[in-house]
Amino acid sequence: MMAQPTTALSPTEARDREREKERERERNHLFKAAYAVMSRNGYANAHVTDILNEAKLSTRAFYRHFSSKDELLEAMFHQNVERTCAHLDEQLAKAGSPTEQLLAWVDEILEMGYDVKKGRMARMFASTTIISSLADAGHEATAMLYKPLHRVLVEGAASGEFPACDPDSDARSIHAIVWRVFNDAMHGRATLDRAAAREHVIRFVFPAIGLPARG
């Protein structure tokens, strides 16, 4: 089968595409600068002028993308959630059986809580001042992270691998257990290391969905 010829862009289309790429680069540059400033100063003391000085961009550049610091914060939050969900989907796709996918979901959520480097963005967004600014977006993010868990439980129940599983109620319960461990680790309240926390979660989850108990 012959390859289809590539349609060349018109000069106008090429310029528009390049402008869009430049806008995206500028936007991401602002995200990086905002993260650096908020990490140093906290959200309340991070001013637009500080972010622009960090990014070495003009006020005009900022307002091309955002109407306020709060809008910038929400855009940063959504980008982080989308990337986290994409990574989570990739890890679940690499896993084989529903059990392996379930363990992958647990591992990824716990890793965000226990791994300082990988969870640095989550830690910033978990600060008290930022949480209050992102209430609605936070609920949306929780729902996005819940969906792959529910999907895995539906698949495991349908295949018979999770014989005692009620996907709706069990997904809510598993999510609550793992999220509590994640939050404790995120806020420095963890009483278990990561490996012990994983086993603690599995010890409750496996029997509930009909898998043999561990440990």
MIGUDREN-386037 format. One record per residue (C-alpha): x, y, z; residue number from 1; residue in three letters. Coordinates in steps of 0.001 Angstrom, whole numbers, plus 500000, padded with zeros to 6 digits. Example, Ala and Ser with C-alpha at 12.3 -4.5 7.8 and 13.67 -1.06 7.14 Angstrom:
REM residues 2
     east    north       up     i    aa
   512300   495500   507800     1   ALA
   513670   498940   507140     2   SER
***
This chain:
REM residues 215
     east    north       up     i    aa
   500000   500000   500000     1   MET
   501446   503358   498934     2   MET
   501968   506013   501565     3   ALA
   499663   508987   501331     4   GLN
   501455   512170   500269     5   PRO
   501936   514735   503004     6   THR
   499999   517929   502443     7   THR
   502267   520939   502739     8   ALA
   501166   523709   505066     9   LEU
   500379   527053   503588    10   SER
   502585   529951   504774    11   PRO
   499723   531181   506972    12   THR
   499186   527737   508498    13   GLU
   502918   527346   509115    14   ALA
   503067   530720   510882    15   ARG
   500003   529887   512982    16   ASP
   501503   526558   514010    17   ARG
   504790   528175   514980    18   GLU
   502965   530836   517005    19   ARG
   501035   528135   518838    20   GLU
   504270   526289   519642    21   LYS
   505792   529518   520948    22   GLU
   502718   530185   523092    23   ARG
   502997   526695   524561    24   GLU
   506717   527170   525292    25   ARG
   506006   530516   526958    26   GLU
   503177   529028   528988    27   ARG
   505336   526156   530229    28   ASN
   508118   528626   531044    29   HIS
   505672   530527   533246    30   LEU
   504657   527259   534940    31   PHE
   508286   526463   535789    32   LYS
   508926   529962   537082    33   ALA
   505746   529940   539176    34   ALA
   506653   526597   540705    35   TYR
   510132   527876   541632    36   ALA
   508742   531049   543228    37   VAL
   505914   529273   545072    38   MET
   508343   526661   546374    39   SER
   510544   529417   547817    40   ARG
   507939   531896   549029    41   ASN
   504709   529959   549408    42   GLY
   501616   530698   547372    43   TYR
   500409   533689   549402    44   ALA
   503772   535471   549041    45   ASN
   504331   534582   545388    46   ALA
   503477   537688   543370    47   HIS
   503048   537949   539615    48   VAL
   506057   540292   539462    49   THR
   508188   537648   541232    50   ASP
   507096   535014   538719    51   ILE
   507845   537311   535789    52   LEU
   511287   538162   537181    53   ASN
   512002   534452   537583    54   GLU
   510823   533750   534024    55   ALA
   512447   536913   532611    56   LYS
   509205   537685   530798    57   LEU
   507078   540795   530493    58   SER
   503741   541560   532163    59   THR
   502215   541401   528706    60   ARG
   503490   537835   528314    61   ALA
   501778   536808   531565    62   PHE
   498402   538292   530633    63   TYR
   498519   536678   527209    64   ARG
   497901   533435   529066    65   HIS
   496336   534184   532452    66   PHE
   494103   536838   533968    67   SER
   495395   536305   537507    68   SER
   497725   534277   539736    69   LYS
   494783   532062   540718    70   ASP
   494121   531224   537066    71   GLU
   497800   530366   536605    72   LEU
   497668   528105   539659    73   LEU
   494600   526267   538382    74   GLU
   496215   525769   534966    75   ALA
   499349   524379   536640    76   MET
   497198   522059   538727    77   PHE
   495288   520750   535699    78   HIS
   498492   520149   533767    79   GLN
   499967   518220   536691    80   ASN
   496821   516087   537088    81   VAL
   496669   515334   533363    82   GLU
   500313   514251   533325    83   ARG
   499830   512160   536453    84   THR
   496781   510428   534954    85   CYS
   498584   509806   531658    86   ALA
   501508   508244   533538    87   HIS
   499116   506171   535639    88   LEU
   497359   504887   532501    89   ASP
   500736   503978   530987    90   GLU
   501745   501969   534056    91   GLN
   498417   500129   534160    92   LEU
   498692   499363   530441    93   ALA
   502095   497752   531053    94   LYS
   500662   495552   533807    95   ALA
   499025   492316   532770    96   GLY
   496174   490892   534828    97   SER
   493632   492931   536791    98   PRO
   495535   492017   539970    99   THR
   498767   493386   538537   100   GLU
   496947   496526   537377   101   GLN
   495436   496999   540827   102   LEU
   498877   496718   542424   103   LEU
   500263   499174   539864   104   ALA
   497537   501687   540781   105   TRP
   498312   501317   544494   106   VAL
   502055   501658   543851   107   ASP
   501701   504809   541766   108   GLU
   499498   506599   544299   109   ILE
   501756   505657   547212   110   LEU
   504832   506715   545261   111   GLU
   503458   510255   544975   112   MET
   503168   510368   548752   113   GLY
   506469   508750   549684   114   TYR
   508851   509808   546903   115   ASP
   509907   513406   547571   116   VAL
   511088   514058   544011   117   LYS
   508141   512499   542207   118   LYS
   505624   513996   544607   119   GLY
   507041   517532   544714   120   ARG
   504199   519055   542687   121   MET
   501585   517190   544704   122   ALA
   503185   518507   547896   123   ARG
   502969   522072   546701   124   MET
   499314   521707   545733   125   PHE
   498573   520010   549070   126   ALA
   499528   523121   551060   127   SER
   496663   524627   553049   128   THR
   496555   527967   551214   129   THR
   496544   526319   547783   130   ILE
   493962   523650   548646   131   ILE
   491485   526374   549575   132   SER
   491941   527922   546117   133   SER
   491499   524625   544279   134   LEU
   488503   523013   545964   135   ALA
   486483   522273   542804   136   ASP
   489541   521342   540761   137   ALA
   490665   519024   543568   138   GLY
   487397   517089   543447   139   HIS
   487772   516762   539681   140   GLU
   491338   515466   540073   141   ALA
   490232   512886   542638   142   THR
   487585   511635   540206   143   ALA
   490173   511352   537407   144   MET
   492467   509227   539579   145   LEU
   489514   507113   540745   146   TYR
   488409   506149   537215   147   LYS
   491275   503750   536343   148   PRO
   490850   501980   539695   149   LEU
   487156   501467   539050   150   HIS
   487900   500260   535521   151   ARG
   490348   497626   536815   152   VAL
   487839   496364   539388   153   LEU
   485117   496108   536746   154   VAL
   487470   494074   534547   155   GLU
   488544   491825   537424   156   GLY
   484965   491206   538549   157   ALA
   483818   490424   535005   158   ALA
   486652   487953   534414   159   SER
   486130   486223   537772   160   GLY
   489590   487183   538996   161   GLU
   488000   489264   541769   162   PHE
   485117   486961   542716   163   PRO
   483897   488947   545726   164   ALA
   484267   492374   544138   165   CYS
   481524   494971   543922   166   ASP
   483334   497504   541679   167   PRO
   481350   500564   542752   168   ASP
   481552   500193   546524   169   SER
   484983   498527   546561   170   ASP
   486520   501221   544368   171   ALA
   485329   503863   546819   172   ARG
   486670   501917   549800   173   SER
   490044   501115   548208   174   ILE
   490435   504689   547045   175   HIS
   489720   505970   550559   176   ALA
   492238   503590   552170   177   ILE
   495034   504352   549712   178   VAL
   494308   508085   549729   179   TRP
   494514   508155   553530   180   ARG
   497943   506502   553438   181   VAL
   499011   508877   550647   182   PHE
   497900   511937   552633   183   ASN
   499637   510758   555801   184   ASP
   502883   510325   553859   185   ALA
   502418   513637   552049   186   MET
   501993   515571   555300   187   HIS
   504709   513778   557261   188   GLY
   502298   511757   559409   189   ARG
   503223   508302   558086   190   ALA
   503897   505657   560720   191   THR
   504902   503036   558120   192   LEU
   507570   503078   555446   193   ASP
   506445   502684   551860   194   ARG
   506879   498891   551649   195   ALA
   505006   498358   554924   196   ALA
   502269   500769   553809   197   ALA
   501834   498800   550583   198   ARG
   501461   495527   552478   199   GLU
   499055   497169   554916   200   HIS
   496808   498263   552025   201   VAL
   496980   494881   550296   202   ILE
   496150   493030   553503   203   ARG
   492795   494810   553612   204   PHE
   492079   495012   549886   205   VAL
   492790   491482   548674   206   PHE
   490319   489595   550931   207   PRO
   487640   492202   550249   208   ALA
   487648   491460   546503   209   ILE
   488108   487701   546853   210   GLY
   491873   487340   546489   211   LEU
   493928   485253   548944   212   PRO
   495113   487202   551972   213   ALA
   498797   488041   552146   214   ARG
   501039   487946   555164   215   GLY
***
